[in-house]
Amino acid sequence: MHQENVQAFLRELPRMREDLPFSPAVLGQLFAQTGGSSLASLEQVGQTLSKDQGLTTRILSMANSAYYGLQAEVRSVSRAAAVLGMAEIRSIVLALGIHGLTSRYPIPEDFDLGEYWKHQFLVAMIAKELSHMIDVGKPDALFTVGMLHDIGKLIIALRRPDDWQAIHDLAEDEGLTDAEAEDAYWGLDHAVVGALVLKSWDLPSDLVEPVNWHHAPELSPDHSGESMLIALADHAAHAVGGEGDDKAVCKVESLCPDLGVDRDEIMETAEELAESEDIEQFVSLLS
């Protein structure tokens, strides 16, 4: 029964392009224009995003929020990109896209959307800092991956709320991680779900693949370093979040030698970032 259900679910995922609150073509064009080899100007990026007036309004609203603390108001997307940077604009657009999905479908009562976003943002910050520390991947790209890494959890909750609840209950009853409970319940985890959706949004492989493999980074065929870094950032965030997580601490200890990072250093970094006011400010932008 679960196998039939999961196959039907997987067939639905590419169609979630249509659920974005803006044209799906915007994302593909935005990432093409802001990639490392692109020669697109700030004005061209602004023109791409300005095709959707609603998106433009939300970008400017976020750019001018207290979170960014700009000295002067920005009134165009191209100016926002110049002040904040291309990577930050990409992150804003993705966050708005994901947030837009939550207005289309009811969220299960037990799914805490605020905590979801806090974890995403903390992992993003840890991943960016780790990238600087150990020179793996591109810091801005890994920040984006951190923001996206658990999108599959949200997709399951939105599109299959009964299955999400069953998985949630199984994890709590058996003391399993979410990924372990998902695998036990229907044979795949949220990382695969998230990667399939992101691929359908035409995002580049250096973002999609670390999402896909962040629970099994050693199996990543093309982006193993980035996948391992996201896995470490994810476990570190769980280890310092709430009451702490012994499983996560063990995972951090096991991954540190592979990346050549000191366990105490990464835990100290994670703890400092977890206490940052940036997290609450960012989450408030999406409420």
Helices and strands as residue ranges (DSSP letters): H 2-12, G 13-19, H 24-33, H 42-50, H 53-63, H 77-84, H 86-101, H 113-134, H 139-148, H 151-159, H 161-174, H 178-186, H 190-200, H 205-212, G 217-219, H 224-240, H 246-259, H 263-274, H 277-285
